[in-house]
Amino acid sequence: MLSRPKIAILREQGVNGQVEMAAAFDRAGFAAVDVHMSDIISGRVKLADFKGVAACGGFSYGDVLGAGEGWAKSILFNPRARDEFEAFFQRNDTFALGVCNGCQMMSNLHEIIPGAENWAHFARNQSEQFEARFVMVEVQPSPSILFDGMAGSRMPIVVSHGEGYADFSGKKQKAALVTLRYVDHAGKPTETYPLNPNGSPQGITGLTTADGRFSIMMPHPERVFRAVQNSWYPSEWQENGAWLRMFQNARKWVG
């Protein structure tokens, strides 16, 4: 029987995407463990026991503006939590994924994530409203372990966020390692609403580090990893959708 490496499905008050995230990683061959931030802050759970961390999306802190930033500060300003995450990121056998609120949160941990210095800060959508819809993205060539062999793929995906605008400062955008872009019907990166739901420059909606182990994205791949979660899918598809490969790539990398 193949071993099932442990991944921490990380959530905070109000996060609601943890079940879907756990299901996707479970399908890919991981042992998904529900981990609340209070488990880490209290010392009940140690990240040393995990190969991966998936920071989930939803409505952390009631989805107040900047909720992801508040989540990050609960780590950065708590000595035990900061030590746990810093040690996890410094290991060479770990990976992490941040989606939606988790993407916001991890982008604000850039100071303790090796190679994350060029990540964007995620700000209020240019539409000035919450956006929940299917959009089209294209996987970009990048070192991300999650997108190994997937560059050039154009696939529909769920978005559900109020603060997804990738705000780059200085020269960060040119140096950023992009994994996903919103594209139009011709497959070109777009800033046009609603094809790009938040107005991010050049359609940027996913980023990774130079070694590809730590990745963040605003869309929700865990909400479309099953074929039946798509509004349309090819007749030859059975149970699994195209986005499952991302999670399977993580399992392949762990070995």
RAQUI-V461581 format. One record per residue. N is the residue number from 1. RES is the residue in one small letter. OMEGA is omega as a letter, one per 40 degrees, with the letter a starting at -180 (NA if undefined). D_LAST is the distance of its C-alpha to the last C-alpha in whole Angstrom. Layout:
BEGIN
[[N:RES:OMEGA:D_LAST] [N:RES:OMEGA:D_LAST]]
END
This chain:
BEGIN
[[1:m:i:14] [2:l:i:10] [3:s:i:10] [4:r:i:10] [5:p:a:9] [6:k:i:12] [7:i:i:14] [8:a:i:17] [9:i:a:19] [10:l:i:22] [11:r:i:26] [12:e:i:29] [13:q:i:33] [14:g:i:33] [15:v:a:30] [16:n:a:29] [17:g:a:26] [18:q:a:24] [19:v:i:24] [20:e:i:23] [21:m:i:20] [22:a:a:19] [23:a:a:20] [24:a:i:18] [25:f:i:14] [26:d:i:15] [27:r:a:16] [28:a:i:12] [29:g:i:11] [30:f:i:11] [31:a:a:14] [32:a:a:16] [33:v:i:19] [34:d:a:22] [35:v:i:23] [36:h:i:26] [37:m:a:27] [38:s:i:30] [39:d:a:27] [40:i:a:26] [41:i:a:30] [42:s:a:31] [43:g:i:28] [44:r:a:27] [45:v:i:24] [46:k:i:22] [47:l:i:19] [48:a:a:18] [49:d:a:16] [50:f:i:14] [51:k:a:11] [52:g:i:12] [53:v:i:16] [54:a:i:18] [55:a:a:22] [56:c:i:23] [57:g:a:27] [58:g:a:30] [59:f:a:33] [60:s:a:32] [61:y:i:36] [62:g:i:38] [63:d:i:36] [64:v:a:39] [65:l:i:39] [66:g:a:36] [67:a:i:35] [68:g:i:31] [69:e:i:33] [70:g:i:34] [71:w:i:31] [72:a:a:30] [73:k:i:33] [74:s:i:32] [75:i:a:29] [76:l:a:31] [77:f:i:34] [78:n:a:33] [79:p:a:32] [80:r:a:30] [81:a:a:28] [82:r:i:28] [83:d:a:26] [84:e:a:23] [85:f:a:22] [86:e:i:23] [87:a:i:21] [88:f:a:18] [89:f:a:18] [90:q:i:19] [91:r:i:16] [92:n:a:13] [93:d:a:10] [94:t:i:12] [95:f:i:12] [96:a:i:16] [97:l:i:17] [98:g:a:21] [99:v:i:23] [100:c:i:27] [101:n:i:28] [102:g:i:25] [103:c:i:25] [104:q:a:29] [105:m:a:28] [106:m:i:25] [107:s:i:27] [108:n:i:29] [109:l:a:27] [110:h:a:27] [111:e:i:28] [112:i:i:25] [113:i:a:23] [114:p:i:22] [115:g:a:23] [116:a:a:24] [117:e:a:28] [118:n:i:29] [119:w:i:28] [120:a:i:30] [121:h:a:32] [122:f:a:33] [123:a:a:36] [124:r:i:38] [125:n:i:38] [126:q:i:41] [127:s:a:42] [128:e:i:43] [129:q:i:42] [130:f:a:39] [131:e:i:37] [132:a:a:35] [133:r:i:35] [134:f:i:33] [135:v:i:32] [136:m:i:31] [137:v:i:28] [138:e:i:27] [139:v:a:23] [140:q:i:24] [141:p:a:22] [142:s:i:20] [143:p:a:17] [144:s:i:16] [145:i:a:12] [146:l:a:13] [147:f:i:16] [148:d:i:14] [149:g:a:17] [150:m:a:19] [151:a:a:21] [152:g:i:25] [153:s:i:24] [154:r:a:27] [155:m:i:27] [156:p:a:29] [157:i:a:27] [158:v:i:29] [159:v:a:30] [160:s:a:32] [161:h:i:33] [162:g:a:36] [163:e:a:35] [164:g:a:33] [165:y:a:35] [166:a:a:33] [167:d:i:35] [168:f:i:35] [169:s:i:37] [170:g:a:38] [171:k:a:36] [172:k:a:33] [173:q:a:33] [174:k:a:33] [175:a:a:30] [176:a:i:28] [177:l:a:24] [178:v:i:25] [179:t:a:22] [180:l:i:25] [181:r:i:29] [182:y:i:31] [183:v:i:33] [184:d:a:36] [185:h:i:37] [186:a:i:37] [187:g:a:34] [188:k:i:35] [189:p:a:34] [190:t:i:36] [191:e:a:38] [192:t:i:40] [193:y:e:41] [194:p:i:39] [195:l:i:37] [196:n:a:36] [197:p:a:36] [198:n:i:36] [199:g:a:38] [200:s:a:35] [201:p:i:36] [202:q:i:35] [203:g:a:33] [204:i:i:30] [205:t:i:28] [206:g:a:24] [207:l:i:23] [208:t:i:20] [209:t:a:20] [210:a:i:20] [211:d:i:17] [212:g:a:16] [213:r:a:14] [214:f:a:17] [215:s:i:19] [216:i:i:22] [217:m:i:24] [218:m:i:27] [219:p:a:26] [220:h:i:25] [221:p:a:22] [222:e:i:21] [223:r:i:25] [224:v:i:24] [225:f:i:21] [226:r:a:23] [227:a:a:26] [228:v:i:29] [229:q:i:28] [230:n:i:29] [231:s:i:33] [232:w:i:33] [233:y:a:30] [234:p:a:30] [235:s:a:32] [236:e:i:29] [237:w:i:26] [238:q:a:26] [239:e:a:24] [240:n:i:21] [241:g:a:22] [242:a:a:21] [243:w:i:20] [244:l:a:17] [245:r:i:15] [246:m:a:15] [247:f:i:13] [248:q:i:11] [249:n:i:10] [250:a:i:9] [251:r:i:6] [252:k:a:5] [253:w:i:5] [254:v:i:4] [255:g:NA:0]]
END
